[in-house]
Amino acid sequence: MTDSSCSSSGDGIGGNGIDPISGDPVPATDPIERLGDHVRPALKRTGHYQQTQQALQAVLACGNSVIRQRRTFRTGTAHDLLGRTTLAKHPTPREG
């Protein structure tokens, strides 16, 4: 793994990612948005677009698991952190 890919996996959605075409570091949200644009017609055709958009917006608003776990680690207890890491549901913006 390169330094930039190691960094992107540790920074979460708020950090940098890797552009899959150029290999250059970019804001992590850029490749996610490009992928969303690419798959939008198929998602609409299958009826999954709205659900996918809602899940993506929740992640963008609240952060992915790396961000949520770090936030809980800074502000919560060990019990809170364990609960956050084992939750199977996505947060809503109100929970973030």
Backbone torsions as a table, in degrees:
resi	resn	phi	psi	omega
1	MET	NA	142.1	177.7
2	THR	-82.2	163.9	178.2
3	ASP	-58.1	-39.7	-176.8
4	SER	-69.6	-35.1	178.7
5	SER	-74.3	-33.1	174.8
6	CYS	-64.5	-41.4	179.6
7	SER	-64.6	-43.2	-177.2
8	SER	-65.8	-33.7	179.4
9	SER	-71.8	-26.7	-179.8
10	GLY	-90.1	-22.5	-177.3
11	ASP	-81.4	-23.0	-177.7
12	GLY	75.6	-166.4	-173.6
13	ILE	-66.0	-21.2	-179.0
14	GLY	-85.0	-6.4	-178.1
15	GLY	-101.3	-150.4	178.6
16	ASN	-97.9	152.3	173.4
17	GLY	-121.9	-171.1	179.7
18	ILE	-116.0	127.9	175.0
19	ASP	-67.3	123.1	-175.2
20	PRO	-68.4	-18.6	179.7
21	ILE	-88.9	-52.3	-174.7
22	SER	-90.7	-24.1	-175.0
23	GLY	80.8	4.1	-179.0
24	ASP	-82.7	150.7	173.8
25	PRO	-68.4	136.5	178.1
26	VAL	-143.3	163.1	173.3
27	PRO	-54.3	137.7	-174.5
28	ALA	-58.1	-27.0	-179.4
29	THR	-72.9	-23.2	-177.6
30	ASP	-60.2	-55.0	179.5
31	PRO	-63.8	-30.5	178.9
32	ILE	-65.9	-44.6	179.6
33	GLU	-67.0	-38.7	178.0
34	ARG	-65.1	-40.1	176.9
35	LEU	-63.5	-42.1	177.7
36	GLY	-59.4	-42.3	177.1
37	ASP	-62.6	-39.5	-177.6
38	HIS	-66.9	-41.3	-175.4
39	VAL	-93.2	-3.5	-177.5
40	ARG	-52.6	-48.2	-179.4
41	PRO	-58.9	-41.5	-179.9
42	ALA	-68.3	-39.4	178.7
43	LEU	-64.7	-40.3	178.3
44	LYS	-66.5	-41.5	-179.1
45	ARG	-61.9	-35.8	-177.7
46	THR	-93.8	-2.3	178.8
47	GLY	81.2	18.1	-178.0
48	HIS	-106.8	2.0	-175.0
49	TYR	-63.3	-49.6	-176.2
50	GLN	-60.2	-46.6	-179.9
51	GLN	-62.8	-41.4	179.5
52	THR	-65.1	-43.0	178.6
53	GLN	-61.9	-42.6	-180.0
54	GLN	-63.5	-43.3	179.3
55	ALA	-64.9	-42.7	179.1
56	LEU	-63.9	-43.3	178.8
57	GLN	-62.8	-36.7	177.2
58	ALA	-64.4	-42.1	178.7
59	VAL	-66.4	-42.8	179.7
60	LEU	-66.1	-35.2	-179.3
61	ALA	-76.7	-37.9	-172.6
62	CYS	-104.6	-15.6	-175.3
63	GLY	93.2	159.9	177.6
64	ASN	-85.1	-172.4	-173.0
65	SER	-60.9	-36.2	179.2
66	VAL	-60.1	-48.2	-177.9
67	ILE	-66.3	-45.1	-179.1
68	ARG	-64.5	-40.0	179.5
69	GLN	-66.3	-42.6	178.7
70	ARG	-64.7	-40.2	178.2
71	ARG	-62.4	-43.8	179.4
72	THR	-65.8	-39.3	179.4
73	PHE	-61.6	-39.3	-179.5
74	ARG	-72.7	-34.1	-170.2
75	THR	-113.4	-10.3	-173.8
76	GLY	-118.1	-168.1	179.0
77	THR	-98.7	172.4	175.9
78	ALA	-60.4	-37.0	177.6
79	HIS	-62.5	-42.9	177.9
80	ASP	-61.2	-43.6	-179.3
81	LEU	-63.2	-43.8	178.6
82	LEU	-62.1	-43.3	177.7
83	GLY	-62.1	-40.0	-179.2
84	ARG	-67.3	-37.6	-176.8
85	THR	-77.8	-18.3	-178.8
86	THR	-104.3	-3.3	178.2
87	LEU	-64.9	136.0	-178.9
88	ALA	-98.1	-6.4	-177.5
89	LYS	-101.0	157.7	174.9
90	HIS	-83.7	143.4	178.5
91	PRO	-74.1	158.2	169.5
92	THR	-95.6	161.3	180.0
93	PRO	-54.0	-30.4	179.0
94	ARG	-68.0	-30.9	-178.3
95	GLU	-80.0	-27.9	-171.0
96	GLY	-38.2	NA	NA
